[in-house]
């Protein structure tokens, strides 16, 4: 549990967590928190168990035609071995605000779509390698 949050603490996820930058323990950029995962044990209230990041996590948040278009484009552009969002357990979060800082290295697969686009699209633009 993050040092600034105690177990059972209530806070506004839309303000404190979503769309905030995530950095790993070394200060490396991981991405932004695009969604959150909840679980429920028994009859108790749901608790946040993970942050979801990467372009695959953003699509379900977009509604209507834009969301469908986002998911369709990503299904064609994404690397074949990376079709799920990156899941970061809440236990790996050291602090949430203002930047979400992890107590662990960047999770496997973070920024895979960005790296793929860089290699296969951006690097082919004349002058992009300067």
C-alpha positions as CSV (number, residue, x, y, z in Angstrom):
1,X,0.0,0.0,0.0
2,X,1.4,3.5,-0.9
3,X,3.0,5.4,1.9
4,X,0.5,8.2,1.6
5,X,-2.5,5.9,1.7
6,X,-3.6,3.6,4.4
7,X,-5.6,0.4,3.8
8,X,-9.3,1.3,3.7
9,X,-8.6,5.0,2.8
10,X,-11.2,6.5,0.5
11,X,-10.1,8.9,-2.2
12,X,-11.2,10.1,-5.6
13,X,-9.8,7.8,-8.3
14,X,-10.6,10.1,-11.2
15,X,-8.6,12.9,-9.5
16,X,-5.8,11.0,-7.7
17,X,-5.1,8.0,-10.0
18,X,-6.5,8.1,-13.6
19,X,-4.5,9.9,-16.3
20,X,-1.5,10.5,-13.9
21,X,2.0,9.7,-15.0
22,X,3.6,6.5,-13.6
23,X,7.3,6.2,-13.0
24,X,9.2,3.2,-11.8
25,X,11.6,3.1,-8.8
26,X,14.4,4.5,-11.0
27,X,12.4,7.4,-12.3
28,X,11.8,5.7,-15.7
29,X,8.6,6.6,-17.5
30,X,6.1,3.7,-17.5
31,X,3.0,5.5,-18.9
32,X,-0.2,6.9,-17.6
33,X,-2.8,5.2,-15.5
34,X,-5.5,4.5,-18.1
35,X,-7.9,2.4,-15.9
36,X,-8.1,0.7,-12.6
37,X,-9.0,-2.9,-11.6
38,X,-11.3,-3.7,-8.6
39,X,-12.0,-6.9,-6.7
40,X,-14.5,-7.7,-4.1
41,X,-14.0,-10.2,-1.3
42,X,-17.2,-11.5,0.2
43,X,-19.8,-8.9,0.9
44,X,-17.4,-6.0,1.6
45,X,-16.9,-3.0,-0.6
46,X,-14.8,-3.4,-3.8
47,X,-11.1,-2.5,-3.4
48,X,-8.7,-1.2,-6.0
49,X,-6.3,-4.0,-6.8
50,X,-4.3,-2.8,-9.9
51,X,-3.6,0.0,-12.2
52,X,-4.0,-0.7,-15.9
53,X,-1.8,1.2,-18.4
54,X,-0.9,1.1,-22.1
55,X,-3.0,1.9,-25.1
56,X,-5.1,-1.3,-24.6
57,X,-6.5,0.0,-21.3
58,X,-7.7,3.2,-22.8
59,X,-10.0,1.8,-25.4
60,X,-12.7,0.4,-23.1
61,X,-12.9,3.9,-21.4
62,X,-13.9,5.5,-24.6
63,X,-17.5,5.1,-25.5
64,X,-19.4,4.9,-28.8
65,X,-17.8,5.1,-32.2
66,X,-14.5,6.6,-30.9
67,X,-14.0,3.7,-28.6
68,X,-14.8,1.1,-31.3
69,X,-12.4,2.9,-33.7
70,X,-9.7,3.0,-31.1
71,X,-9.9,-0.7,-30.4
72,X,-10.0,-1.6,-34.1
73,X,-7.0,0.5,-35.0
74,X,-5.0,-0.8,-32.0
75,X,-5.8,-4.4,-32.9
76,X,-4.1,-3.8,-36.3
77,X,-1.2,-1.8,-35.1
78,X,-0.2,-3.6,-31.8
79,X,2.5,-6.2,-31.6
80,X,0.9,-9.7,-31.8
81,X,2.5,-10.8,-28.5
82,X,1.0,-7.8,-26.5
83,X,-2.7,-7.5,-26.6
84,X,-3.6,-6.9,-23.0
85,X,-3.1,-3.8,-20.9
86,X,-0.1,-3.7,-18.5
87,X,-1.3,-4.6,-15.0
88,X,0.4,-2.9,-12.0
89,X,-0.6,-4.3,-8.6
90,X,-1.6,-1.6,-6.2
91,X,1.0,-3.1,-3.8
92,X,3.7,-1.9,-6.1
93,X,2.7,1.7,-5.8
94,X,4.8,3.7,-3.4
95,X,2.9,7.0,-3.7
96,X,0.0,8.2,-5.9
97,X,0.2,12.0,-6.0
98,X,1.1,14.0,-8.0
99,X,3.0,11.4,-10.0
100,X,2.3,7.7,-9.3
101,X,5.7,6.3,-8.2
102,X,6.3,2.5,-8.1
103,X,8.6,0.7,-5.6
104,X,9.5,-1.8,-8.4
105,X,11.1,-1.7,-11.8
106,X,8.8,-0.9,-14.8
107,X,6.5,-3.9,-15.5
108,X,7.2,-6.2,-18.5
109,X,5.4,-5.0,-21.6
110,X,5.1,-1.4,-20.6
111,X,5.3,1.0,-23.6
112,X,5.3,-1.9,-26.1
113,X,3.0,-0.2,-28.5
114,X,5.1,3.0,-28.4
115,X,8.3,1.0,-29.1
116,X,6.5,-0.8,-32.0
117,X,5.2,2.4,-33.5
118,X,8.7,4.0,-33.1
119,X,10.4,1.1,-34.9
120,X,7.8,0.5,-37.6
121,X,6.3,4.0,-38.3
122,X,8.2,6.9,-36.8
123,X,11.7,5.7,-37.8
124,X,10.6,5.5,-41.4
125,X,9.8,9.3,-41.5
126,X,12.6,11.2,-43.2
127,X,14.8,12.9,-40.6
128,X,13.2,11.0,-37.7
129,X,16.5,9.4,-36.6
130,X,18.3,12.8,-35.9
